[in-house]
Amino acid sequence: MRIFHGTTEIAGQMGILSSALTKKGHCALGYNTFHSYLGYKDFLVNTDQAGLEEKVPEILDYYDLFHFHYGTTLSPEFTDLPEIKRRNKKMIMHHWGNDVRFHEQAKIHNPYVYTGDSPPNEEIHAKLMKITAYIKEAIVQDYEVYDYIKDYYEKVHVVPIAIDLAHFEPRYPSMEKVRPLILHAPTNPDFKGTAYIEQTIESLKEAYDFDYRRIEKMNHEEAIKLYRDADIIIDQVLCGSYGLLSVESMALGKPVVTFIRPDLISSFPPGLPIVNANPDNLYEQTKMLLDHPELRRELGVKGRIYVEKVHSHDIVAEQLLTIYSNLRG
């Protein structure tokens, strides 16, 4: 099968999924028009909209299946979709969160959520209506995103974030370490709740001896090297679900602090070893990890096992192939 991924690379997922699908004997490649300091490049053609449009005739001829991401397709106004449909080629849309997070709806179950990165509700709705005229099935990473689009598509699949574990050798926290390192790496401080996190860090410093490091605007490969030194990683405390940093941190054997909405906890596979913290209890939850180095190590070990079972790109690719095989052209 020849599989196109495009056109917005979020959290390295187009490249990771293309890599896994290629290892399984398919031809898969991501075409990315969204560029950031993270510098994703594996299994990607990094281009711009003009460069992509030059290749559209070739892309339409070559690929059998179109796996689109973040509410984007080959054309800004989705004018490519009728032609792909006319050719009876399979299509699916992968939504990642901010592209479909309706503002008021997000706040129903979550008083902390930040939706400042999402477009206006009317814009989200209009885009979804254009997409779903031609694409009937979608993928989301979890049930936090699922609710926003479930009424737009005929079928919505929940497929976890993927990670290539070959790049993540676990380094579990040492129980003997006298001065632990807490790390936070916000791609967007408002979304992650960085202000709440750093306010908590300052309060904890009055009673505990530890180091804190904030990592941002750094190439992804360089950032991963720094994650290895952490004893505690605080990801995001507003959204209500966990993202790529949590997955990478668990893969490295680190205890992770993230806010999981209470109504969503049961929707994740059993044994999710995340320390659940929101702005109101972040101090107590982080204090617990500082007080108990043995717990830091225990959670690190459990996190690695969880990622191997749930987020390995080999496992996720198999889920995708099952979905692909049942799509209608």
C-alpha positions in Angstrom: 0.0 0.0 0.0 1.2 3.5 -0.8 0.2 5.8 2.1 0.4 9.6 2.1 0.6 11.5 5.4 0.1 15.3 5.4 0.2 18.1 5.6 0.8 19.3 9.2 3.4 17.5 11.4 2.2 17.5 15.0 4.5 16.0 17.7 6.5 14.1 15.1 3.6 11.7 14.4 3.6 11.8 10.6 7.2 10.7 10.5 6.9 8.1 13.2 3.9 6.5 11.7 5.4 6.6 8.2 8.5 4.9 9.6 6.5 2.1 11.3 4.3 1.5 8.2 7.4 1.4 6.0 9.0 -1.2 8.3 5.9 -3.3 7.8 6.4 -3.4 4.0 4.3 -0.4 2.9 5.4 2.8 1.2 4.6 5.7 3.6 5.8 9.2 3.6 4.8 12.5 5.3 4.6 15.8 3.4 4.9 18.6 6.0 4.2 22.3 5.4 4.3 23.3 9.1 7.8 24.0 10.4 9.0 24.7 14.0 12.2 24.7 16.0 11.5 21.1 16.9 13.1 20.1 13.6 11.3 16.9 12.7 12.8 15.4 9.5 12.6 11.5 9.5 10.3 10.1 6.8 9.2 13.6 5.9 9.3 15.8 2.9 9.5 19.3 4.5 8.1 21.7 2.0 5.8 24.7 1.8 2.3 25.1 0.3 3.6 26.2 -3.1 6.1 23.3 -3.2 3.3 20.9 -2.2 0.9 22.1 -4.9 3.6 21.6 -7.5 3.6 17.9 -6.6 -0.2 17.4 -6.2 -0.7 15.7 -9.7 2.2 13.3 -8.9 0.9 12.7 -5.3 -2.7 12.0 -6.5 -1.4 9.5 -9.1 1.0 7.7 -6.8 -0.7 7.2 -3.4 -3.5 4.8 -2.7 -4.5 6.1 0.7 -4.5 9.7 2.1 -4.0 10.0 5.9 -4.5 13.7 6.6 -3.6 15.4 9.9 -4.7 18.4 11.9 -7.6 19.4 9.6 -5.3 20.0 6.6 -5.3 18.4 3.2 -3.4 19.1 -0.1 -5.3 22.3 -0.7 -6.1 25.1 1.8 -9.7 25.1 0.8 -10.0 21.3 0.5 -10.5 21.5 -3.3 -8.4 18.3 -3.6 -11.0 16.2 -1.8 -13.5 15.9 -4.7 -10.7 14.7 -7.0 -9.4 12.1 -4.5 -13.0 10.9 -4.0 -13.5 10.7 -7.8 -10.5 8.4 -8.0 -12.0 6.1 -5.4 -8.9 6.5 -3.1 -9.2 6.0 0.6 -9.0 9.0 3.0 -9.0 9.5 6.7 -8.5 12.6 8.9 -6.4 12.7 12.1 -7.4 15.4 14.5 -5.0 16.3 17.3 -6.8 18.7 19.6 -6.4 22.4 19.1 -7.6 22.1 15.5 -11.1 21.0 16.9 -11.3 22.0 20.5 -14.5 23.9 20.7 -14.1 26.5 23.4 -17.3 26.3 25.5 -17.5 22.5 25.1 -13.9 22.1 26.4 -14.9 23.9 29.6 -17.8 21.7 30.4 -15.7 19.0 32.0 -12.6 21.0 32.7 -12.4 24.3 34.5 -8.6 24.6 33.9 -8.5 24.1 30.1 -6.8 26.7 27.9 -8.3 27.0 24.4 -6.6 30.2 23.2 -4.8 28.3 20.4 -8.0 26.9 18.9 -9.8 28.8 16.1 -13.3 30.3 16.8 -16.0 27.8 17.1 -17.6 28.9 13.8 -14.4 28.3 11.9 -13.9 24.9 13.4 -17.4 23.9 12.5 -17.2 25.3 8.9 -13.9 23.4 8.3 -15.3 20.1 9.7 -18.4 20.4 7.4 -16.1 20.8 4.4 -13.9 17.9 5.3 -16.7 15.5 6.3 -18.5 16.0 3.0 -15.8 13.7 1.6 -13.9 12.1 4.5 -16.2 9.9 6.6 -13.9 8.5 9.2 -11.4 10.1 11.6 -8.7 9.3 14.1 -8.0 11.0 17.5 -5.4 10.2 20.1 -7.8 10.0 23.1 -11.3 10.6 24.3 -10.6 14.2 25.2 -10.4 15.0 21.5 -13.1 12.4 20.5 -16.0 14.4 22.0 -15.4 17.4 19.8 -15.8 15.5 16.5 -17.9 12.4 17.2 -21.0 14.0 15.7 -19.3 15.1 12.5 -17.9 11.7 11.2 -19.6 8.4 10.6 -16.8 6.7 12.6 -14.1 8.0 14.9 -11.2 5.7 15.9 -9.1 6.3 19.1 -5.4 5.5 18.3 -2.7 6.4 20.9 0.3 8.7 20.2 3.1 6.6 18.6 6.7 6.5 19.7 9.8 4.7 18.3 11.2 3.1 21.5 14.5 2.4 19.8 15.3 6.1 20.4 14.5 6.0 24.1 16.8 4.0 26.4 15.3 4.2 29.9 17.3 5.9 32.6 15.3 5.4 35.8 15.7 8.0 38.6 18.3 7.2 41.2 16.9 6.8 44.8 20.3 8.0 46.1 20.2 11.3 44.3 20.4 14.1 46.9 19.3 17.0 44.7 16.7 15.8 42.2 16.0 17.6 38.9 12.5 18.6 37.9 12.1 19.3 34.3 9.3 21.1 32.3 9.4 21.5 28.5 6.5 23.7 27.2 6.0 24.0 23.5 3.2 26.5 24.5 3.4 27.8 28.1 -0.2 29.0 28.1 -1.5 25.6 27.0 0.7 23.6 29.3 0.0 25.8 32.4 3.7 26.8 32.8 2.8 29.8 35.0 1.1 27.5 37.5 3.9 25.0 37.4 6.6 27.6 38.0 4.7 29.2 40.8 4.5 25.8 42.4 8.2 25.2 41.9 9.0 28.5 43.7 6.8 27.5 46.6 8.4 24.0 46.8 11.9 25.6 46.8 11.2 27.1 50.2 11.0 23.6 51.7 13.0 21.4 49.4 16.5 21.2 47.8 16.1 20.4 44.1 17.0 21.8 40.6 14.5 23.0 38.1 15.0 23.3 34.3 12.6 24.7 31.7 13.4 23.5 28.2 11.9 25.3 25.3 12.6 26.4 21.7 15.1 23.6 21.3 15.6 21.0 18.6 13.7 17.8 19.5 16.7 15.5 19.5 18.7 17.9 21.7 15.8 18.1 24.1 15.5 14.4 24.5 19.1 14.2 25.6 18.3 16.6 28.4 15.2 14.7 29.5 17.4 11.8 30.4 18.8 13.6 33.4 15.4 14.4 34.9 14.1 12.8 38.1 10.6 14.3 37.7 9.0 15.6 34.5 6.0 17.9 34.7 4.1 18.0 31.4 0.8 19.8 31.2 -1.7 20.6 34.0 -4.6 22.2 32.2 -5.6 20.2 29.1 -7.0 17.1 30.9 -5.1 14.5 28.9 -1.4 13.7 28.3 0.6 14.4 25.2 3.9 13.4 23.5 6.2 14.8 26.3 4.4 12.5 28.8 4.9 9.5 26.5 8.6 10.3 25.8 9.2 10.8 29.5 7.6 7.5 30.4 9.7 5.8 27.7 12.8 7.2 29.4 11.7 5.8 32.7 10.7 9.1 34.3 7.8 9.8 36.6 5.4 12.1 34.9 3.0 14.8 36.4 0.1 15.6 34.1 -3.6 16.5 34.6 -6.0 13.8 33.5 -9.6 14.7 33.6 -11.4 12.5 36.2 -14.1 11.5 33.7 -11.4 10.3 31.2 -9.3 8.2 33.5 -11.2 5.0 32.8 -10.9 5.6 29.1 -7.2 4.9 29.1 -5.7 1.5 29.2 -5.4 0.2 32.8 -2.3 1.0 34.8 -1.6 4.5 33.5 1.2 5.5 35.8 0.9 9.2 35.6 0.8 11.4 38.8 -2.5 13.3 38.2 -2.2 17.0 39.1 -4.1 20.2 38.3 -3.2 23.7 39.4 -5.1 23.2 42.7 -3.1 20.1 43.9 0.1 20.4 41.9 2.1 21.4 45.1 0.9 18.3 47.0 1.5 15.9 44.1 5.0 17.1 43.3 5.8 17.2 47.0 4.9 13.5 47.2 7.4 12.7 44.5 10.1 14.8 46.2 9.4 13.0 49.5 9.5 9.5 48.0 12.5 8.7 45.7 11.4 5.1 45.7 8.1 6.1 44.2 9.9 8.1 41.5 11.7 5.0 40.5 8.7 2.7 40.7 6.6 5.1 38.5 9.5 5.3 36.1 9.6 1.5 35.7 5.8 1.3 35.3 5.8 4.1 32.8 8.3 2.3 30.5 6.2 -0.8 30.6 3.0 1.1 29.9 4.6 2.8 26.8 5.9 -0.5 25.5 2.3 -1.9 25.7 0.4 1.1 24.5 2.5 3.6 22.5 5.1 1.5 20.6 4.9 2.6 16.9 4.8 -1.0 15.8 1.6 -1.6 17.8 0.1 1.7 16.7 0.9 0.9 13.0 -1.0 -2.4 13.3 -4.0 -0.5 14.6 -3.7 1.9 11.6 -3.5 -0.9 9.1 -6.7 -2.5 10.5 -8.4 0.9 10.1 -7.1 1.4 6.6 -8.2 -2.0 5.5 -11.8 -1.2 6.4 -12.0 2.2 4.8 -14.2 2.8 1.8 -12.7 4.5 -1.3 
